[in-house]
Amino acid sequence: MTSTDTDQKQNEQAHRDEAIATALNQLGAALKATVASGKQRAWAGAIGDALTSLDKPLRESLTDMHDELFRAIIEQDDGLLRRVEQLKEADAEILVSLDELQRRTEIVIHNDNQQIMADATKLTTDGETFLARIRVHRDEVTTCLQEAFNRDRGIVD
């Protein structure tokens, strides 16, 4: 891989990270907004827009970028293999949660008025759980990467 290819990959990842951060902030703001009676569909629409903005860069990051990171971690310290496997499982779970949250958002947008408040409350709870999970997962991946390259492994180093 040439330095131009490496620079391009780094630029693409930086752009993805920025898009993810922006979409997560949008999602957080939409989830925290007050759900006024009669405005639930518009509120759910804002959540749906944030999820749509998040979808592509998050999927690319969790599949392409994490695969490369995980390979680098294992190459550097194969003792972290089990942890990397757990992180891969978490990546898959996050994508399933994203799909589920998008589905629930569509339900709120298209539901009848009698059920909409209960669905909106559930969507808020699920959305906040999703946001927290992504933030924790990103920290876990970063920590694992730092441990792989900075951990003192005794005589192996």
SELOPA-262642 format. One record per residue: residue in one letter; z, y, x of N, C-alpha, C in turn. Coordinates in nm, 2 decimals. Example, Ala and Ser with C-alpha at 12.3 -4.5 7.8 and 13.67 -1.06 7.14 Angstrom:
<pts>
   residuo      n_Z      n_Y      n_X     ca_Z     ca_Y     ca_X      c_Z      c_Y      c_X
         a     0.78    -0.57     1.32     0.78    -0.45     1.23     0.78    -0.33     1.32
         s     0.71    -0.22     1.28     0.71    -0.11     1.37     0.79     0.00     1.29
</pts>
This chain:
<pts>
   residuo      n_Z      n_Y      n_X     ca_Z     ca_Y     ca_X      c_Z      c_Y      c_X
         m     0.00    -0.12     0.08     0.00     0.00     0.00     0.00     0.12     0.09
         t    -0.09     0.22     0.06    -0.10     0.34     0.15     0.00     0.44     0.10
         s     0.02     0.54     0.18     0.12     0.64     0.15     0.07     0.72     0.03
         t    -0.06     0.73     0.01    -0.11     0.80    -0.11    -0.08     0.72    -0.24
         d    -0.09     0.58    -0.23    -0.05     0.50    -0.34     0.10     0.51    -0.37
         t     0.18     0.51    -0.26     0.32     0.52    -0.28     0.36     0.66    -0.34
         d     0.29     0.76    -0.30     0.32     0.90    -0.35     0.28     0.90    -0.50
         q     0.17     0.84    -0.53     0.12     0.84    -0.67     0.22     0.76    -0.76
         k     0.27     0.65    -0.71     0.37     0.57    -0.79     0.50     0.65    -0.81
         q     0.54     0.72    -0.70     0.66     0.80    -0.71     0.65     0.91    -0.81
         n     0.53     0.97    -0.81     0.50     1.08    -0.91     0.50     1.03    -1.05
         e     0.43     0.91    -1.07     0.43     0.85    -1.20     0.57     0.82    -1.25
         q     0.65     0.76    -1.16     0.79     0.73    -1.20     0.87     0.86    -1.23
         a     0.85     0.96    -1.15     0.92     1.09    -1.18     0.88     1.14    -1.31
         h     0.75     1.13    -1.35     0.70     1.18    -1.48     0.76     1.10    -1.59
         r     0.77     0.97    -1.57     0.83     0.88    -1.67     0.98     0.91    -1.69
         d     1.05     0.93    -1.58     1.19     0.96    -1.59     1.21     1.09    -1.66
         e     1.13     1.18    -1.64     1.14     1.31    -1.71     1.11     1.30    -1.86
         a     1.01     1.22    -1.89     0.98     1.19    -2.03     1.09     1.12    -2.10
         i     1.15     1.02    -2.03     1.26     0.95    -2.09     1.38     1.04    -2.11
         a     1.41     1.12    -2.01     1.53     1.21    -2.02     1.51     1.31    -2.14
         t     1.39     1.36    -2.15     1.36     1.46    -2.26     1.37     1.39    -2.40
         a     1.31     1.27    -2.41     1.32     1.19    -2.53     1.46     1.15    -2.57
         l     1.54     1.11    -2.47     1.68     1.08    -2.49     1.76     1.20    -2.54
         n     1.73     1.32    -2.48     1.80     1.44    -2.53     1.76     1.47    -2.67
         q     1.63     1.46    -2.70     1.58     1.48    -2.84     1.65     1.38    -2.94
         l     1.65     1.26    -2.90     1.72     1.16    -2.98     1.86     1.19    -3.01
         g     1.93     1.23    -2.90     2.07     1.26    -2.91     2.09     1.38    -3.00
         a     2.01     1.48    -2.99     2.02     1.60    -3.07     1.99     1.57    -3.22
         a     1.89     1.49    -3.24     1.86     1.45    -3.38     1.97     1.37    -3.44
         l     2.03     1.28    -3.37     2.14     1.19    -3.42     2.26     1.28    -3.45
         k     2.29     1.38    -3.37     2.40     1.47    -3.39     2.39     1.57    -3.51
         a     2.26     1.59    -3.55     2.24     1.69    -3.65     2.30     1.65    -3.78
         t     2.35     1.75    -3.85     2.41     1.72    -3.98     2.30     1.67    -4.08
         v     2.33     1.57    -4.15     2.24     1.51    -4.25     2.27     1.57    -4.38
         a     2.19     1.68    -4.42     2.22     1.74    -4.55     2.15     1.66    -4.66
         s     2.22     1.67    -4.77     2.17     1.60    -4.89     2.03     1.65    -4.92
         g     1.94     1.56    -4.94     1.80     1.59    -4.97     1.71     1.61    -4.84
         k     1.78     1.61    -4.73     1.70     1.64    -4.60     1.70     1.51    -4.51
         q     1.74     1.40    -4.57     1.76     1.28    -4.49     1.62     1.23    -4.43
         r     1.52     1.24    -4.51     1.39     1.20    -4.46     1.34     1.28    -4.34
         a     1.36     1.41    -4.35     1.32     1.50    -4.24     1.41     1.47    -4.11
         w     1.53     1.45    -4.14     1.62     1.41    -4.03     1.58     1.28    -3.96
         a     1.55     1.18    -4.04     1.50     1.05    -3.99     1.36     1.07    -3.92
         g     1.28     1.16    -3.97     1.15     1.19    -3.91     1.17     1.25    -3.77
         a     1.27     1.33    -3.75     1.30     1.38    -3.61     1.35     1.27    -3.52
         i     1.43     1.18    -3.57     1.47     1.06    -3.49     1.35     0.98    -3.46
         g     1.26     0.96    -3.56     1.14     0.88    -3.54     1.05     0.94    -3.43
         d     1.04     1.08    -3.43     0.96     1.15    -3.33     1.01     1.12    -3.19
         a     1.15     1.13    -3.18     1.21     1.11    -3.05     1.19     0.97    -3.00
         l     1.20     0.87    -3.09     1.18     0.73    -3.06     1.03     0.71    -3.01
         t     0.94     0.77    -3.08     0.80     0.76    -3.05     0.78     0.82    -2.91
         s     0.84     0.93    -2.88     0.83     0.99    -2.74     0.89     0.90    -2.64
         l     0.99     0.83    -2.67     1.07     0.75    -2.58     1.00     0.61    -2.55
         d     0.92     0.56    -2.65     0.87     0.43    -2.65     0.79     0.39    -2.52
         k     0.68     0.46    -2.50     0.59     0.43    -2.39     0.66     0.44    -2.25
         p     0.72     0.56    -2.22     0.78     0.57    -2.09     0.89     0.47    -2.06
         l     0.97     0.44    -2.17     1.08     0.35    -2.15     1.03     0.21    -2.13
         r     0.93     0.17    -2.21     0.87     0.03    -2.19     0.81     0.02    -2.05
         e     0.74     0.12    -2.00     0.68     0.11    -1.87     0.79     0.11    -1.76
         s     0.90     0.18    -1.78     1.00     0.19    -1.68     1.08     0.05    -1.68
         l     1.11     0.00    -1.79     1.18    -0.13    -1.80     1.10    -0.25    -1.76
         t     0.97    -0.24    -1.77     0.89    -0.35    -1.73     0.84    -0.33    -1.58
         d     0.75    -0.24    -1.57     0.69    -0.22    -1.43     0.78    -0.18    -1.33
         m     0.85    -0.07    -1.35     0.94    -0.01    -1.24     1.06    -0.10    -1.21
         h     1.12    -0.15    -1.31     1.24    -0.24    -1.29     1.20    -0.37    -1.22
         d     1.08    -0.42    -1.25     1.03    -0.54    -1.18     1.03    -0.52    -1.03
         e     0.97    -0.40    -0.99     0.96    -0.37    -0.85     1.10    -0.35    -0.79
         l     1.19    -0.28    -0.86     1.32    -0.25    -0.82     1.40    -0.39    -0.80
         f     1.39    -0.47    -0.90     1.46    -0.60    -0.89     1.41    -0.69    -0.78
         r     1.28    -0.69    -0.75     1.23    -0.76    -0.64     1.29    -0.70    -0.51
         a     1.29    -0.57    -0.50     1.35    -0.51    -0.38     1.49    -0.54    -0.36
         i     1.57    -0.54    -0.47     1.71    -0.58    -0.46     1.73    -0.72    -0.41
         i     1.66    -0.81    -0.47     1.67    -0.95    -0.43     1.62    -0.98    -0.28
         e     1.52    -0.91    -0.24     1.47    -0.92    -0.10     1.58    -0.87    -0.01
         q     1.64    -0.76    -0.05     1.75    -0.70     0.04     1.87    -0.78     0.04
         d     1.91    -0.84    -0.08     2.04    -0.91    -0.09     2.03    -1.01    -0.20
         d     1.99    -1.13    -0.16     1.97    -1.24    -0.26     2.11    -1.28    -0.33
         g     2.22    -1.23    -0.28     2.35    -1.26    -0.34     2.36    -1.18    -0.48
         l     2.27    -1.09    -0.50     2.27    -1.01    -0.62     2.18    -1.07    -0.73
         l     2.13    -1.19    -0.70     2.03    -1.25    -0.80     2.09    -1.27    -0.94
         r     2.21    -1.31    -0.95     2.27    -1.33    -1.09     2.28    -1.19    -1.16
         r     2.32    -1.09    -1.08     2.33    -0.96    -1.14     2.19    -0.91    -1.18
         v     2.09    -0.93    -1.10     1.96    -0.89    -1.14     1.91    -0.96    -1.26
         e     1.94    -1.09    -1.28     1.90    -1.16    -1.40     1.97    -1.10    -1.52
         q     2.09    -1.06    -1.51     2.16    -1.00    -1.62     2.10    -0.86    -1.65
         l     2.06    -0.79    -1.55     1.99    -0.66    -1.58     1.85    -0.68    -1.64
         k     1.78    -0.79    -1.60     1.65    -0.82    -1.67     1.68    -0.85    -1.82
         e     1.78    -0.93    -1.85     1.82    -0.96    -1.98     1.85    -0.84    -2.06
         a     1.92    -0.74    -2.00     1.96    -0.62    -2.07     1.83    -0.53    -2.09
         d     1.73    -0.54    -2.00     1.61    -0.47    -2.02     1.54    -0.52    -2.15
         a     1.53    -0.65    -2.16     1.47    -0.71    -2.28     1.55    -0.67    -2.41
         e     1.68    -0.68    -2.40     1.76    -0.64    -2.52     1.74    -0.50    -2.56
         i     1.73    -0.41    -2.46     1.71    -0.27    -2.49     1.58    -0.25    -2.57
         l     1.47    -0.32    -2.52     1.34    -0.31    -2.59     1.35    -0.36    -2.74
         v     1.42    -0.47    -2.76     1.44    -0.52    -2.89     1.52    -0.42    -2.98
         s     1.62    -0.36    -2.92     1.70    -0.25    -2.99     1.61    -0.13    -3.02
         l     1.52    -0.10    -2.93     1.43     0.01    -2.96     1.34    -0.02    -3.08
         d     1.29    -0.14    -3.08     1.20    -0.18    -3.20     1.28    -0.18    -3.33
         e     1.41    -0.23    -3.32     1.49    -0.23    -3.44     1.52    -0.09    -3.49
         l     1.55     0.00    -3.39     1.59     0.13    -3.43     1.47     0.20    -3.49
         q     1.35     0.18    -3.44     1.23     0.23    -3.50     1.21     0.18    -3.64
         r     1.23     0.05    -3.66     1.22    -0.01    -3.79     1.32     0.05    -3.89
         r     1.44     0.07    -3.85     1.54     0.12    -3.93     1.51     0.27    -3.97
         t     1.45     0.34    -3.88     1.41     0.48    -3.90     1.31     0.48    -4.01
         e     1.21     0.40    -4.01     1.11     0.39    -4.11     1.17     0.35    -4.25
         i     1.27     0.27    -4.25     1.34     0.23    -4.37     1.40     0.36    -4.44
         v     1.47     0.44    -4.35     1.53     0.56    -4.41     1.43     0.66    -4.46
         i     1.32     0.67    -4.39     1.21     0.76    -4.43     1.15     0.72    -4.56
         h     1.14     0.59    -4.59     1.07     0.54    -4.71     1.16     0.49    -4.81
         n     1.29     0.50    -4.80     1.38     0.44    -4.89     1.41     0.52    -5.01
         d     1.46     0.46    -5.12     1.49     0.54    -5.24     1.62     0.62    -5.21
         n     1.64     0.72    -5.30     1.75     0.81    -5.28     1.89     0.75    -5.29
         q     1.90     0.64    -5.36     2.04     0.58    -5.38     2.09     0.52    -5.26
         q     2.00     0.46    -5.18     2.04     0.38    -5.06     2.03     0.47    -4.93
         i     1.97     0.59    -4.94     1.93     0.66    -4.82     2.06     0.70    -4.74
         m     2.16     0.74    -4.80     2.28     0.79    -4.72     2.34     0.67    -4.64
         a     2.35     0.56    -4.71     2.41     0.44    -4.63     2.32     0.40    -4.52
         d     2.19     0.41    -4.54     2.09     0.38    -4.43     2.10     0.48    -4.32
         a     2.12     0.61    -4.36     2.13     0.72    -4.26     2.25     0.70    -4.18
         t     2.36     0.66    -4.24     2.49     0.64    -4.16     2.47     0.53    -4.06
         k     2.41     0.42    -4.11     2.38     0.31    -4.02     2.29     0.34    -3.90
         l     2.19     0.42    -3.94     2.09     0.47    -3.83     2.16     0.55    -3.73
         t     2.25     0.64    -3.77     2.33     0.72    -3.68     2.41     0.64    -3.58
         t     2.48     0.54    -3.64     2.57     0.45    -3.56     2.48     0.37    -3.46
         d     2.37     0.31    -3.51     2.29     0.23    -3.42     2.22     0.32    -3.32
         g     2.18     0.44    -3.35     2.12     0.52    -3.26     2.21     0.57    -3.14
         e     2.33     0.60    -3.18     2.43     0.64    -3.08     2.47     0.52    -2.99
         t     2.47     0.40    -3.04     2.50     0.28    -2.96     2.38     0.26    -2.87
         f     2.26     0.28    -2.92     2.14     0.26    -2.83     2.14     0.36    -2.72
         l     2.17     0.49    -2.75     2.17     0.59    -2.64     2.28     0.55    -2.53
         a     2.39     0.51    -2.58     2.50     0.48    -2.48     2.46     0.36    -2.40
         r     2.39     0.26    -2.46     2.35     0.14    -2.39     2.25     0.17    -2.28
         i     2.15     0.26    -2.31     2.05     0.30    -2.21     2.12     0.37    -2.10
         r     2.21     0.46    -2.13     2.27     0.54    -2.02     2.35     0.45    -1.93
         v     2.43     0.35    -1.99     2.51     0.26    -1.91     2.42     0.17    -1.82
         h     2.31     0.12    -1.89     2.21     0.03    -1.82     2.15     0.10    -1.70
         r     2.11     0.23    -1.71     2.05     0.30    -1.60     2.15     0.31    -1.49
         d     2.28     0.34    -1.52     2.38     0.34    -1.42     2.40     0.21    -1.35
         e     2.39     0.10    -1.43     2.41    -0.03    -1.37     2.30    -0.07    -1.27
         v     2.17    -0.03    -1.31     2.06    -0.06    -1.22     2.07     0.02    -1.09
         t     2.11     0.15    -1.10     2.13     0.23    -0.99     2.24     0.18    -0.90
         t     2.35     0.14    -0.95     2.46     0.08    -0.88     2.41    -0.05    -0.80
         c     2.34    -0.13    -0.87     2.30    -0.26    -0.81     2.20    -0.23    -0.69
         l     2.11    -0.13    -0.71     2.02    -0.10    -0.61     2.10    -0.04    -0.49
         q     2.19     0.04    -0.51     2.27     0.10    -0.40     2.35    -0.01    -0.33
         e     2.41    -0.10    -0.40     2.48    -0.21    -0.34     2.39    -0.30    -0.25
         a     2.27    -0.32    -0.30     2.18    -0.40    -0.22     2.14    -0.34    -0.09
         f     2.13    -0.21    -0.09     2.09    -0.15     0.04     2.20    -0.09     0.12
         n     2.32    -0.07     0.06     2.43     0.00     0.13     2.56    -0.09     0.15
         r     2.56    -0.20     0.09     2.68    -0.29     0.10     2.69    -0.35     0.23
         d     2.81    -0.35     0.29     2.84    -0.41     0.42     2.86    -0.56     0.39
         r     2.77    -0.64     0.44     2.77    -0.79     0.42     2.81    -0.86     0.54
         g     2.89    -0.80     0.63     2.94    -0.86     0.75     2.84    -0.90     0.85
         i     2.84    -1.01     0.90     2.75    -1.06     1.01     2.60    -1.06     0.97
         v     2.57    -1.07     0.84     2.44    -1.07     0.79     2.37    -0.94     0.83
         d     2.44    -0.83     0.82     2.38    -0.70     0.86     2.36    -0.70     1.01
</pts>
